[in-house]
Amino acid sequence: MFGAILLLLYAAYGGWKHREEIRRYTWQQKGAAVFVFIGLIAVGTFLIYVVGNRLVAFLPWLQLVVFFVIVVLVLYPIRFVLAKTMVRIFHLSEE
């Protein structure tokens, strides 16, 4: 719960700090960015929780290592999908 509150405070601070840049974008762009972000979080959470728990159940002696590998294998591609999607939504140059 405390982590969620800190995350919201950090997001509010980032929004306040970059408010002039955020105002340049349309509501459709902002909505699409939020939708994609929440969707990718949902997909990542599902994959880590469901797939991770099922794979870890087969290898109980390596639970921590297997779970860490699963988290990395899920989050790494999601990072690239999110970056590519944001570039398309906001018409940014890829860096």
C-alpha positions, 0 to 999 in steps of 0.5 A: 500500500505504501509503495502504491502511494509513493508511486502515485506521488512520484507520478504526480510530481513528474506530471507537475514537473513536465506539465508544459510538455504534457499540455502540447499533446491531445487528449487522444494521445494522452488517453492512448498512452495511459491505455497502452501503459495499463494494458502492458502492466496487466499483461506483464502481471498476468504473465509473471503471476500465472506463468511464473507460478506454474513454472516455479511449481515444477522446480521448487528447489530453484524457485527464486532463480526461476522466478527472477528469470521469468520476471526479466524475460517478461519485463524486457520485451514489454519495455521495448513494446512500450517504447515503440508504442510511445514513439508512435503515439507521440510522434517522437524520434527514436533515440 
